[in-house]
Amino acid sequence: MKLFRDTGKRIHSVETPVATYLSREEAIGIAQLATETAGLRWDEPIAAGFKREDSEPGVVWTVVTNAMRRGAHVRVRIDDSTGNTIEVQKVVM
């Protein structure tokens, strides 16, 4: 059992908490509209989450339809700061 902090360990980086402009419900609404506009099928249940990506300058929402089930999924990526759709992709599993 350690009682004292190990001073030999170095912290390389600390990420600041991610703040989003869009709520989860808004991201799902944008994703549903983008999916229907692309002519793809919107199936429940939905999985939605956000993270900061290296390839994009800010936070990106990812919404996946037909989550937790086998078959075709639609993955929609949304830029959090603008609300614009980055990608709408059909994924077959």
C-alpha positions in Angstrom: 0.0 0.0 0.0 1.4 3.4 -1.0 1.1 6.2 1.4 3.0 8.8 -0.6 2.9 10.0 -4.1 5.4 8.4 -6.5 7.5 11.4 -7.6 9.3 9.4 -10.3 6.2 9.4 -12.5 5.8 12.3 -14.9 2.5 13.6 -16.3 2.9 14.2 -20.1 -0.3 16.0 -20.8 -3.6 16.8 -19.2 -6.7 17.2 -21.3 -9.1 19.9 -20.4 -12.8 18.8 -20.1 -14.6 18.9 -23.4 -17.4 21.5 -23.7 -19.9 21.1 -26.5 -22.1 23.6 -28.3 -24.7 21.0 -29.4 -26.7 18.9 -27.0 -27.0 15.1 -27.5 -30.6 15.6 -28.7 -29.6 18.3 -31.2 -26.8 16.1 -32.6 -29.3 13.2 -33.0 -31.7 15.5 -34.8 -29.1 16.7 -37.2 -27.9 13.1 -37.8 -31.5 12.0 -38.5 -32.0 14.8 -41.0 -28.7 14.0 -42.8 -29.5 10.3 -42.9 -32.9 10.9 -44.5 -31.4 13.4 -46.9 -28.8 10.9 -48.0 -31.7 8.4 -48.7 -30.5 6.0 -45.9 -32.6 4.2 -43.3 -32.9 5.5 -39.8 -33.1 2.6 -37.3 -33.3 2.6 -33.5 -31.5 2.2 -31.1 -29.2 5.2 -31.5 -25.7 5.6 -30.0 -24.3 9.2 -29.8 -21.1 10.5 -28.4 -18.5 13.2 -28.8 -14.7 13.5 -28.7 -11.9 15.7 -29.7 -10.2 14.3 -32.8 -6.7 15.0 -34.1 -8.0 15.2 -37.7 -10.6 17.9 -36.9 -9.9 21.2 -35.2 -12.7 20.9 -32.6 -15.1 18.5 -31.1 -16.9 16.0 -33.4 -20.2 14.2 -32.6 -20.6 10.6 -33.9 -24.1 9.2 -34.1 -24.7 5.6 -35.1 -28.0 4.1 -36.0 -29.1 0.5 -35.4 -26.6 0.4 -32.5 -26.3 -2.9 -30.6 -27.7 -4.9 -33.4 -26.2 -6.7 -36.4 -26.8 -5.5 -39.9 -26.4 -2.2 -41.7 -25.5 0.9 -39.6 -25.4 4.5 -40.6 -22.6 6.6 -39.0 -22.9 10.4 -39.1 -20.1 12.7 -38.0 -21.0 16.3 -37.1 -18.8 19.3 -36.3 -19.9 20.5 -32.9 -19.0 24.2 -33.4 -20.9 24.7 -36.7 -23.5 21.9 -36.6 -22.4 20.9 -40.2 -22.4 17.2 -41.2 -18.8 16.0 -41.9 -19.7 12.5 -43.1 -22.7 10.2 -43.6 -21.6 6.7 -44.1 -23.4 3.3 -44.4 -21.5 0.6 -42.6 -22.4 -3.1 -43.1 -21.4 -5.4 -40.3 
